[in-house]
Amino acid sequence: MRLTGRALRLTVFIGESDQWHHRPLASEIVHRAHRAGLAGASVFHGMEGFGASSIVHTTRLLSMSQDLPVAVVIVDDEPRIRAFLPQLDELVSEGLVILDEVEVIRYVGRKARQ
């Protein structure tokens, strides 16, 4: 698959402890994006952050936070990303979903390993 030029980046900010039917929410989002045929998805774990609750979560040893920030990032063309948004309405009860226009310089998918 080749994706170059204008695209949309979907970023979902959630907590590490967020669940969907006893499964990590980030994992559920990635698997649904895969089933939807989106170009790709990555999960990034944050070291420190706060959201609407204004509670700071951090990796610092004395804090031992159990709910570190997580960002799920998906990039694809705009129609495909927008078609995926209703799934996030179902999955994300607390969090932040943002969309930004991006320019993809080069994306070439690898063949699946046998």
C-alpha positions in Angstrom: 0.0 0.0 0.0 1.2 3.5 -0.8 0.0 6.6 0.9 1.5 9.9 0.0 0.2 13.5 -0.1 -2.6 14.9 2.0 -3.9 12.8 4.8 -5.6 13.0 8.2 -4.0 12.1 11.5 -6.4 10.8 14.1 -5.0 10.9 17.7 -6.9 9.5 20.6 -5.6 10.4 24.1 -6.7 8.0 26.8 -5.5 6.5 30.0 -3.4 3.4 30.2 -6.0 1.7 32.5 -9.0 2.4 30.2 -10.7 -0.8 29.2 -13.2 -2.0 26.7 -14.9 -5.3 27.8 -11.9 -6.3 30.0 -9.4 -5.5 27.2 -7.1 -2.5 27.0 -8.9 0.3 25.1 -5.8 1.2 23.1 -5.5 -2.4 21.9 -9.2 -2.4 20.9 -8.8 0.8 18.9 -5.8 -0.6 17.1 -7.5 -3.9 16.3 -10.6 -2.1 15.0 -8.5 0.2 12.9 -6.8 -2.9 11.4 -10.2 -4.6 10.7 -11.3 -1.3 9.1 -8.4 -1.5 6.7 -6.8 1.7 7.8 -3.2 2.3 6.7 -1.7 1.9 10.2 -2.0 2.6 13.9 0.6 3.1 16.7 0.2 3.3 20.5 2.5 5.7 22.4 2.9 5.5 26.2 3.4 8.8 27.9 5.6 9.5 30.9 3.6 12.3 32.4 0.3 14.1 31.7 -3.0 15.3 32.9 -6.4 15.6 31.3 -9.9 16.9 32.2 -9.6 15.6 35.7 -6.6 17.8 36.3 -4.8 14.9 38.1 -1.2 14.6 37.0 -0.1 11.1 36.2 3.6 10.4 36.1 6.2 7.7 35.9 8.3 9.2 38.6 9.2 6.5 41.2 7.5 8.2 44.2 4.3 8.7 42.3 3.8 5.1 40.9 0.9 6.2 38.8 -1.4 3.4 37.5 -3.0 5.4 34.7 -0.3 6.9 32.5 -1.3 8.8 29.4 -1.6 6.8 26.1 -1.9 8.2 22.6 -3.2 6.1 19.7 -2.2 7.6 16.4 -3.8 6.6 13.1 -3.0 8.2 9.7 -5.0 7.6 6.5 -6.9 9.5 3.9 -9.7 11.8 5.2 -12.7 9.7 4.1 -11.4 6.6 5.7 -10.5 8.3 9.0 -13.9 10.0 9.1 -15.7 6.7 8.4 -13.8 5.3 11.5 -15.0 8.0 13.9 -18.3 6.4 14.8 -16.4 3.5 16.3 -14.6 5.9 18.6 -17.9 7.3 19.7 -18.7 3.7 20.9 -15.3 3.1 22.5 -14.1 6.3 24.1 -16.2 7.5 27.0 -13.4 9.7 28.5 -10.5 11.0 26.5 -9.6 13.5 23.8 -9.9 12.8 20.1 -8.2 15.2 17.7 -7.8 15.4 13.9 -5.1 17.2 12.0 -4.3 17.5 8.4 -0.9 16.1 7.6 1.2 15.5 4.5 2.6 12.0 4.1 6.0 12.0 2.5 6.4 8.3 2.1 4.5 5.3 3.4 5.1 1.9 1.8 3.7 -1.2 3.5 5.7 -4.3 4.0 4.5 -7.6 2.8 3.0 -9.7 5.6 5.3 -12.3 7.1 4.3 -15.8 6.3 
